[in-house]
Amino acid sequence: MKKTLYYLMIIALMIIFFFPVVWIFLTSLKTTGEIYAWPPTFIPENPVIDNYRTVFLESNLGLYIGNTLIIAVFSTFLVILLASLAGYGIARIQFKGASIFLVFFLAMSMFPQLSVAPSLFLWLRQIKLINKFLGLILVYTGLFTPIAVWILSTYFKTIPMDVEESAKIDGCSSLRILFQILIPLALPGMAAAALIVAIFVWNEFLLSLIILSKDTLRTATVGIALYPGEYAFPWELITTATFLAVLPLVFVLFFFQKNIIGGLTAGAVKS
């Protein structure tokens, strides 16, 4: 009975989480008339692929996804680089209040984005980084580094100190130990942190809307949100573009789910 209830709960959760994605995909196969029909239909009566052709040929969705990919790659790289150094320091350097420091550091990323957006905009305008990828990359680096530090500091604690002590006896410096020994051992945790940061960057909307106002620089989330027609919302095109923008994340999560779970659960038990 417990096993049956367990699987029923998993099936229920899968339906809840995947229903929006399935609904978006099925809506992308409908015509405008069928979308507005009442009562609504779940499965398209006459599926069409013209919406995908229109999105690919008559919109800048490919450009938006490319912009998002560039920003996500560089932001994730900087976040993981800084978080590796900070996470190693917190995990290995013993000082009073290390846990409290980590909590406050993590709390810095919990401020509502709307509360910091005006200050960030003024700062970026002063250094002339508005409508530049570098400006948004720096903002994302500062915003998502704390969560990566928390994940990596927890993972570094699971690596035995004997490894470092042996390397120190052989004359290795702290940086050499970090980059040549510990980071290769911490790759699962780094992969988990990188994937989570990349997902956050890919889905972020508000700061991207404020910092990148040029149409050719927009990210996928902003480009899709600003996709209304002249007199009505073309929901068939919006859902098509949304599904195409979500698809890369689905593939990434499907192929790297073990890395995410392994990295997040590191430190939950002692080896």
Summary of the structure (lengths in Angstrom):
residues: 271
radius of gyration: 22.6
end to end distance: 32.5
largest distance: 75.3
contacts: 781
relative contact order: 0.15
helix: 76%
strand: 0%
